[in-house]
């Protein structure tokens, strides 16, 4: 079955950290550019971080220096380490896989930053 499954979300206080995980199945992860998007209520979905199959990275300006995207192709896993979280990071975080022949999305994991 071809799917992306996220985990690791939850409730965290401002200044805290979370590590999101994305487990890929049914695809060869090394063939894909991988990314994390997020979507807050009534807001557009936005790209948070991307890690290409060649190792290139992109980060949304507001998360640079706080978030780190990584991947383990052997384990078919993608991660997003989030540090120094702020309430504005509250959103559903979605894993995304992109290749010339298509793309896929995970179902998302909720991150809530609140005291």
C-alpha positions as CSV (number, residue, x, y, z in Angstrom):
1,X,0.0,0.0,0.0
2,X,1.4,3.4,-1.0
3,X,1.1,5.8,1.9
4,X,2.8,8.4,4.1
5,X,2.0,8.2,7.8
6,X,2.9,11.1,10.1
7,X,3.4,10.9,13.9
8,X,4.9,12.8,16.7
9,X,2.5,15.7,17.0
10,X,1.0,16.9,20.3
11,X,0.7,19.7,22.7
12,X,3.8,21.6,23.7
13,X,4.6,24.8,25.6
14,X,6.2,27.7,23.9
15,X,9.9,27.2,23.7
16,X,9.5,23.5,23.6
17,X,10.5,20.9,21.0
18,X,8.8,18.2,19.0
19,X,10.1,15.7,16.5
20,X,7.7,14.7,13.7
21,X,8.2,11.5,11.8
22,X,6.9,10.4,8.4
23,X,6.9,6.7,7.5
24,X,6.7,6.0,3.8
25,X,5.6,2.7,2.4
26,X,4.9,1.4,-1.1
27,X,7.5,3.8,-2.6
28,X,11.3,4.0,-2.8
29,X,11.9,7.0,-0.6
30,X,15.2,7.8,-2.3
31,X,13.4,8.6,-5.6
32,X,11.4,11.4,-4.0
33,X,11.9,15.0,-2.9
34,X,10.3,15.1,0.6
35,X,8.7,18.0,2.4
36,X,6.7,19.1,5.4
37,X,3.8,21.4,4.9
38,X,1.5,22.9,7.5
39,X,-2.0,24.2,7.6
40,X,-3.7,26.2,10.3
41,X,-7.4,26.7,10.5
42,X,-8.7,29.1,7.9
43,X,-5.2,29.5,6.5
44,X,-3.6,28.3,3.3
45,X,-1.3,25.3,3.3
46,X,2.3,26.4,3.4
47,X,5.6,24.8,2.8
48,X,7.7,24.5,5.9
49,X,10.7,22.6,4.8
50,X,11.9,20.5,1.8
51,X,14.7,18.0,1.5
52,X,15.4,16.9,-2.1
53,X,16.6,13.5,-3.1
54,X,19.9,15.2,-3.9
55,X,20.2,16.7,-0.4
56,X,19.2,20.3,-1.2
57,X,17.1,22.0,1.5
58,X,14.6,24.8,1.7
59,X,13.1,26.3,4.9
60,X,10.3,28.8,5.3
61,X,12.0,31.9,6.6
62,X,10.1,31.9,10.0
63,X,11.4,28.4,10.9
64,X,15.0,28.8,9.8
65,X,17.4,28.1,12.6
66,X,14.6,26.4,14.6
67,X,13.4,23.5,12.4
68,X,15.5,20.8,10.7
69,X,14.4,18.3,8.1
70,X,16.2,15.0,7.7
71,X,15.6,11.7,6.0
72,X,16.7,8.1,6.4
73,X,16.2,6.4,3.1
74,X,17.1,3.0,4.4
75,X,14.4,3.2,7.0
76,X,12.0,5.0,4.7
77,X,11.6,7.8,7.2
78,X,11.5,11.6,7.1
79,X,11.8,13.7,10.2
80,X,11.1,17.3,11.2
81,X,12.9,18.4,14.4
82,X,11.2,21.5,15.7
83,X,12.8,23.6,18.4
84,X,11.9,26.9,20.1
85,X,8.3,26.4,19.2
86,X,6.0,29.4,19.2
87,X,2.2,29.6,19.2
88,X,2.3,30.6,15.5
89,X,3.7,27.1,14.7
90,X,0.3,25.6,15.7
91,X,-1.1,23.7,12.7
92,X,-1.6,20.4,11.2
93,X,1.7,19.2,9.7
94,X,1.6,17.1,6.6
95,X,4.3,15.0,4.9
96,X,4.6,15.3,1.1
97,X,6.5,13.3,-1.4
98,X,7.2,14.6,-4.9
99,X,8.6,12.9,-8.0
100,X,8.3,13.7,-11.8
101,X,5.6,11.0,-12.1
102,X,3.4,12.2,-9.2
103,X,3.0,13.3,-5.6
104,X,1.4,12.1,-2.4
105,X,0.3,13.4,1.0
106,X,0.1,12.0,4.4
107,X,-3.0,12.6,6.6
108,X,-1.3,15.0,8.9
109,X,-0.4,15.3,12.6
110,X,-1.6,18.1,14.8
111,X,0.9,20.4,16.6
112,X,-0.4,22.7,19.2
113,X,1.9,25.2,20.9
114,X,0.2,26.7,24.0
115,X,0.8,27.4,27.6
